[in-house]
Amino acid sequence: MKMCIACGMPMTQIGDYPLYDISKNYCKYCAHTDGTMKLFDEKLAELTAHYIKIHRMDDIIAKQTAYVILKKLPAWKRK
């Protein structure tokens, strides 16, 4: 089973891949509509917003948490 290098999501079905392209190592949620991978700042903003909305976190704490989690993933370790 592949895991998304940008968010860590397990990719178990063809529908999990951007444009159904199983050669990609990132998921459909980490891709633009043209299939290219989103940038770190885009993923950081999305994950921060998710933590604020779903977990009702403070803005600053949500951003710090999102940053720490993303930096552990293969796509963002060197950034």
SULURNOR-V295085 format. One record per pair of residues at least 12 apart in sequence whose ideal C-beta (glycine too) atoms are under 7 Angstrom apart, sorted by the first residue. I is the first residue (numbers start at 0). J is the second residue. D is the distance in Angstrom with one decimal. If there is no record, write none. Layout:
# SULURNOR-V295085
I & J & D
I & J & D
This chain:
# SULURNOR-V295085
1 & 24 & 6.7
3 & 25 & 5.0
3 & 26 & 4.0
3 & 29 & 5.8
4 & 24 & 5.0
4 & 25 & 5.5
4 & 72 & 6.2
4 & 73 & 4.2
4 & 74 & 4.2
5 & 25 & 4.6
5 & 29 & 3.9
5 & 36 & 6.2
5 & 42 & 6.0
5 & 72 & 6.2
5 & 74 & 4.2
6 & 26 & 6.4
6 & 28 & 6.3
6 & 29 & 5.4
6 & 42 & 6.7
6 & 72 & 6.9
7 & 72 & 5.7
8 & 26 & 4.8
8 & 28 & 6.7
10 & 26 & 5.5
15 & 27 & 6.1
17 & 30 & 3.4
17 & 34 & 4.5
18 & 34 & 4.4
20 & 34 & 6.3
25 & 74 & 6.8
29 & 42 & 6.4
39 & 69 & 6.9
39 & 75 & 5.4
39 & 78 & 5.2
42 & 69 & 6.0
43 & 65 & 5.6
43 & 66 & 6.3
43 & 69 & 6.1
46 & 65 & 3.9
46 & 69 & 6.5
47 & 61 & 4.9
47 & 62 & 4.6
47 & 65 & 4.6
50 & 64 & 5.9
50 & 65 & 6.1
